[in-house]
């Protein structure tokens, strides 16, 4: 069996590990970065050239199935080539679209572009043989929009060998680390909840690693606090590993999240984890067992639980060890690949799999 995976630079690191595990099932995989085939201008010639290159590569490889890890017009091109597609869905793109629509001016280029992308995504999801949501929370949302569509939960995983202590950066302690982008406002704005916490805990240092279009809106709230530091984007996985090695607490302060995948890395690094209880986060963080969940918008609870972790070193260590054990048991690429193959067989997507 041949599997073609279309993804982005940010996901290729993990998908290579996923495809490596699929080799055990005699599945040959090829990964394409969609950025290489998307026209960088509106020139028709450029688009035709990119499409021709994509078609040639696909037809030469001759895949039995194409996995879309990102829904772009390459998904439409795949359908036009009469090759069955499946979609890995990582977020509630319906809500993301609605939120962005409310923020963007009418008839703006960004809003028109967003509308076009939604049309492409709608068709990819509608014509996909099966949709693989990355959390049970997201699977329930898919059923609201496509009640008859075949879906199968496909948790993302991590390789434990990539996550080990590497102390090579210096932070002021105690240090609370945030590792999240600033690309979706409803998700990002929850960081503002920490404003009063940062103010009331001047001896605790807060470090935010991540970037995006809403970065300045967050920093505007935090600029007067000397104990809040913005680090920008960190290279994955090396700089992220060094960052996680140094912090004392990992915090995921999110207003919406399909899974909260950075929790997987923090867990493998045995860090005590605090996270907002939204979306699918509770699927990978068990409250009071592998970390602590915090209600949306509750700054008092953030302050209380940060102090609780810092004061109770034994409990912090216990939470970290439990978190690592939980991830190793449930979120390995071996487990994900096995579940993926079983899903294809169960749903009669492809039958020629050993």
HELIX and SHEET records of a PDB file:
HELIX    1   1 UNK A    9  UNK A   22  1                                  14    
HELIX    2   2 UNK A   23  UNK A   25  5                                   3    
HELIX    3   3 UNK A   34  UNK A   36  5                                   3    
HELIX    4   4 UNK A   44  UNK A   61  1                                  18    
HELIX    5   5 UNK A   73  UNK A   80  1                                   8    
HELIX    6   6 UNK A   93  UNK A  103  1                                  11    
HELIX    7   7 UNK A  109  UNK A  127  1                                  19    
HELIX    8   8 UNK A  136  UNK A  145  1                                  10    
HELIX    9   9 UNK A  160  UNK A  162  5                                   3    
HELIX   10  10 UNK A  185  UNK A  188  1                                   4    
HELIX   11  11 UNK A  189  UNK A  194  5                                   6    
HELIX   12  12 UNK A  195  UNK A  200  1                                   6    
HELIX   13  13 UNK A  215  UNK A  222  1                                   8    
HELIX   14  14 UNK A  238  UNK A  246  1                                   9    
HELIX   15  15 UNK A  262  UNK A  268  1                                   7    
HELIX   16  16 UNK A  281  UNK A  283  5                                   3    
HELIX   17  17 UNK A  299  UNK A  311  1                                  13    
HELIX   18  18 UNK A  313  UNK A  330  1                                  18    
HELIX   19  19 UNK A  333  UNK A  346  1                                  14    
SHEET    1   A 5 UNK A  28  UNK A  33  0                                        
SHEET    2   A 5 UNK A   2  UNK A   7  1                                        
SHEET    3   A 5 UNK A  65  UNK A  68  1                                        
SHEET    4   A 5 UNK A  85  UNK A  89  1                                        
SHEET    5   A 5 UNK A 130  UNK A 133  1                                        
SHEET    1   B 6 UNK A 228  UNK A 232  0                                        
SHEET    2   B 6 UNK A 205  UNK A 209  1                                        
SHEET    3   B 6 UNK A 175  UNK A 179  1                                        
SHEET    4   B 6 UNK A 249  UNK A 252  1                                        
SHEET    5   B 6 UNK A 272  UNK A 276  1                                        
SHEET    6   B 6 UNK A 292  UNK A 294  1                                        
END                                                                             
